[in-house]
Every structure is written in C-alpha cells, then in structure tokens.
C-alpha cells in the first residue's frame, strides 16, 4: 500500500509540474501559418483554418532542432488511424531507427485494439505502453502534451499522465527492460539516441487520415 501511495504521489507531482511549466515562459507556434518553416514533400501536407493534414504517408518536420521542451497539440483520428508525434529525430531520411515516436492510434479500431499495447495511442512506439487508453473516439479532438527533458519523456493525454520513460534504461536494440521484444526496424537503443533533433508528425499512414491543430512549443 505504501508503494502505491508513493507512486501516486510521484505521478500527481509530475502532472502538476508539467502544468506549472506550461504556465511559465513563452509559447511559440511550432509551424508558421503557411507551413513555411516546415519540411515536407510538396503537395502532401496542407493547412486550412489552422488544421494540418496529409494525403500520403509522408512526415512533416520542423526545420529547427529542439532539445528540452514541452510540446502541446490537438489531434483528431479517423477510423483506423495510425500516426505519431516524432521527437529527437537526427535523420529525417531514415527517421524510424533515429528518433522516438509517441504513437497516435484509433484504439477503438479492431486492428489497434488487439495490437501490442506499445502500438496503441500515447505509447512510446515499440518500447513502452501507456498506462491506459485515453484517446477519444474518431472525429473528436484530443489534447496531447509531450514533455522532453534529456532522456526523460512524459506524455499527458486528455488530462492524464499516461506514459513516463527514462530512455537511459533502454540499453538494448532487441529487448525492452521488461523483456519484451522491440520491433527489428527500431534498431538503435534509446540510451544511445541523441536528445536533440527535429520534431515531426506522421502523415496518412495505414490508409487512414490524421488531423492536427494548435501545435505549440515551449523550450525549457
């Protein structure tokens, strides 16, 4: 019981700490209104009324590298959506083994509901499941906050802290600390990944669209 109370206190403190940091300092839009400070294949990503979306499975990237930051955004899924928020990307041409992906998925869809939990919404893809599924049904807007401070990553989804990772514990490219398998295409141990890089968003992956809005960042 004592351990449970200590863990609950730590989780609550972390949420309050993130909320406190959100209120201090300057927020900046991650992308310009015309996406002029973003890198993406021509014709794939577009913005209308502040909402960005893609027509293909191609990422959109910041031109700037970011280290310690809080990223806040809203996203809306469709039926079967499988997308993601990508941080610490050091190679946008080969981003999958050279970044950290926070998964976005329609957990209500059969293929993701039955998938490994590290493939579900707010998980660190292939590495660490979220404590619970907090994503809303397709068509509803979700709010996500991703706080990155060196090797420590926190993910808050719709007001709940659902994922906490210390990347330094992931020393293997094949096994997670709990002994589960890491997908073979994620071939760089997180402990060896640089903690600075581009921020990106995955496009129309697995045939289903994704929409983002109100994307802003605060550097720490």
C-alpha positions in Angstrom: 0.0 0.0 0.0 2.8 2.4 0.9 4.5 1.8 -2.5 1.2 2.5 -4.3 0.7 5.8 -2.4 4.3 6.9 -3.2 3.8 6.1 -6.9 0.5 8.0 -6.9 2.2 11.0 -5.3 5.0 10.9 -7.9 2.5 10.8 -10.7 0.5 13.7 -9.3 3.6 15.7 -8.7 4.7 15.2 -12.3 1.3 16.3 -13.7 1.4 19.4 -11.5 5.0 20.1 -12.5 4.1 19.9 -16.2 1.1 22.1 -15.7 3.2 24.6 -13.8 5.8 24.7 -16.6 3.0 25.2 -19.1 2.0 28.4 -17.4 5.6 29.9 -17.3 7.5 31.4 -20.2 6.7 31.9 -23.8 4.8 29.5 -26.1 5.6 29.6 -29.8 3.7 28.1 -32.7 5.6 25.1 -33.9 4.8 25.9 -37.5 4.1 29.1 -39.3 0.5 29.7 -40.6 1.7 28.9 -44.1 4.0 26.0 -43.1 6.9 28.0 -44.5 9.2 26.8 -41.6 8.4 23.1 -42.2 9.9 20.5 -44.4 7.7 18.1 -46.2 7.2 16.7 -49.8 5.4 19.2 -52.0 1.6 18.7 -52.2 1.4 16.2 -49.3 0.7 18.4 -46.3 -1.8 21.3 -46.3 -3.3 23.7 -43.7 -6.8 25.1 -43.7 -8.4 27.1 -40.8 -5.4 26.1 -38.6 -5.8 22.4 -39.2 -3.0 20.5 -40.9 -3.4 17.1 -42.6 -1.6 14.9 -45.2 -2.7 13.0 -48.3 0.1 10.5 -48.1 2.3 8.5 -45.7 5.0 11.2 -45.5 6.1 13.1 -42.5 6.2 16.8 -41.9 9.3 18.1 -40.0 10.5 21.2 -38.2 13.5 22.9 -39.8 14.8 23.6 -36.3 16.3 21.1 -33.9 14.9 21.0 -30.4 16.3 19.7 -27.1 14.4 20.3 -23.9 10.8 21.3 -24.5 7.1 20.9 -23.8 5.1 20.3 -27.0 1.3 20.8 -26.9 -1.1 19.9 -29.6 -4.5 18.6 -30.5 -5.2 15.8 -32.9 -8.3 14.0 -34.3 -8.3 10.5 -35.6 -10.4 8.8 -38.3 -11.5 5.1 -38.2 -8.3 3.1 -38.1 -5.8 6.0 -37.8 -2.2 5.1 -37.1 0.1 8.1 -36.8 2.6 9.6 -34.4 4.4 12.5 -32.9 8.2 12.2 -33.5 10.8 13.8 -31.3 14.6 13.8 -31.2 14.9 12.9 -34.9 18.6 13.1 -36.0 18.0 11.8 -39.6 14.7 12.7 -41.3 15.6 10.5 -44.3 15.9 7.4 -42.1 13.8 8.6 -39.1 12.4 5.3 -37.8 15.6 4.0 -36.1 16.8 7.5 -35.3 14.0 9.1 -33.3 11.4 8.5 -30.6 7.8 8.1 -31.8 4.8 8.8 -29.5 2.1 6.7 -31.0 -1.3 8.1 -32.1 -3.9 5.5 -32.9 -7.6 4.9 -33.1 -7.6 2.4 -30.2 -11.3 1.7 -31.0 -10.4 0.1 -34.3 -10.1 -3.7 -34.2 -6.6 -3.8 -35.6 -5.2 -1.5 -33.0 -7.4 -2.6 -30.1 -6.0 -6.1 -30.4 -2.4 -4.9 -31.2 0.5 -4.9 -28.8 -0.1 -2.2 -26.3 3.1 -0.4 -27.4 1.3 0.2 -30.7 -1.6 1.9 -29.1 -2.3 5.6 -28.5 0.2 7.6 -26.3 2.7 4.6 -26.2 6.3 5.1 -27.0 6.0 3.0 -30.1 7.6 -0.4 -29.8 9.1 0.3 -26.4 6.7 1.3 -23.7 2.9 1.1 -23.4 0.7 3.8 -22.0 -0.8 3.1 -18.6 -4.3 3.4 -20.0 -6.1 4.2 -23.3 -7.4 7.8 -23.0 -7.9 8.6 -26.7 -11.3 9.7 -27.8 -13.4 8.2 -30.5 -12.7 9.1 -34.2 -13.9 12.5 -35.1 -13.3 14.0 -31.6 -10.4 16.3 -30.8 -7.8 15.1 -28.3 -5.2 17.2 -26.4 -1.7 15.8 -26.0 1.3 17.2 -24.1 4.8 15.8 -24.7 7.5 16.9 -22.2 11.0 16.1 -23.2 13.9 16.8 -20.8 17.0 15.0 -21.8 16.4 11.2 -21.5 13.1 11.8 -19.6 9.8 11.8 -21.6 6.3 12.4 -20.2 3.1 12.1 -22.2 -0.2 13.6 -21.0 -3.3 12.7 -23.0 -6.6 14.4 -22.3 -5.5 15.5 -18.9 -4.0 12.2 -17.6 -0.3 11.4 -17.4 -0.2 8.1 -19.2 3.4 7.5 -20.2 6.8 8.1 -18.5 10.1 7.0 -19.9 13.7 7.2 -18.9 15.4 6.5 -22.2 18.7 5.6 -20.5 17.1 2.3 -19.3 16.6 1.1 -22.9 20.2 -0.2 -23.5 19.2 -3.0 -25.9 18.1 -2.7 -29.5 16.2 -6.0 -29.3 14.7 -6.2 -25.8 12.8 -3.7 -23.7 13.7 -3.6 -20.0 10.7 -5.8 -19.2 12.0 -8.5 -21.5 9.5 -7.9 -24.4 10.7 -7.7 -28.0 11.5 -4.4 -29.8 10.5 -4.4 -33.4 13.6 -5.1 -35.5 13.3 -1.9 -37.5 13.8 0.1 -34.3 17.5 -0.8 -34.4 19.0 2.0 -32.2 19.0 1.6 -28.4 17.2 4.6 -26.9 20.1 5.0 -24.4 22.3 5.8 -27.4 19.9 8.2 -29.2 20.8 11.9 -29.1 18.3 14.0 -27.1 18.1 16.8 -29.7 16.7 16.8 -33.1 13.7 17.6 -35.4 10.1 17.3 -34.3 7.8 15.6 -36.8 4.3 14.2 -37.4 3.4 11.1 -39.4 1.0 11.5 -42.3 -1.7 9.3 -43.7 -0.3 6.0 -42.6 -2.2 2.7 -42.9 -4.7 4.3 -45.2 -6.4 6.5 -42.6 -6.0 10.3 -42.2 -4.9 12.3 -39.2 -5.6 16.0 -38.3 -3.5 18.3 -36.1 -4.1 21.8 -34.8 -3.0 24.3 -32.1 0.6 22.9 -32.2 2.8 25.0 -29.9 6.1 24.6 -28.2 7.9 25.9 -25.1 11.7 25.5 -24.9 12.9 24.8 -21.4 
